[in-house]
């Protein structure tokens, strides 16, 4: 990855000034490209599942076991935050034995995660840890 300073120096004129608006925009675009990391759905689920020590088949089951529900809701939350998938497509990823989670489940998961972040200190710490791991 190119350092931002090396990108910057590529656009300086002989007096050390970026003179052209087009050059400025190109510099900004190149910087964004160099810092923009695509986060894949499988990366998100792998991080969350390893933290909760469960496999993907378990989060696809329509169970109400707390650790499985938490993991599923966190995966849905992060998928919404880091991908361009719609709620319906996120829910469809959790298909198992004829059961599909719909857009309303994803919406509920997001609300639940946001509520728990605000009210449960331990949950917030777990959330922040997972977010850091996902963004690496």
Buried (B, 14 or more C-beta within 10 A) or exposed (E): EEEEEEBEEEBEEEEEEBEEEEBEEBBEEBBEEEEEEEBEBEBBBBBBBEBBEBEBEBBBBBEEEEBBBBBBBBBBBBBBEBBEBEBEBBBBBBEBEEEBBBBEBBBBBBEBBEEBBEEEEEBEEBBEEBBEBBEE
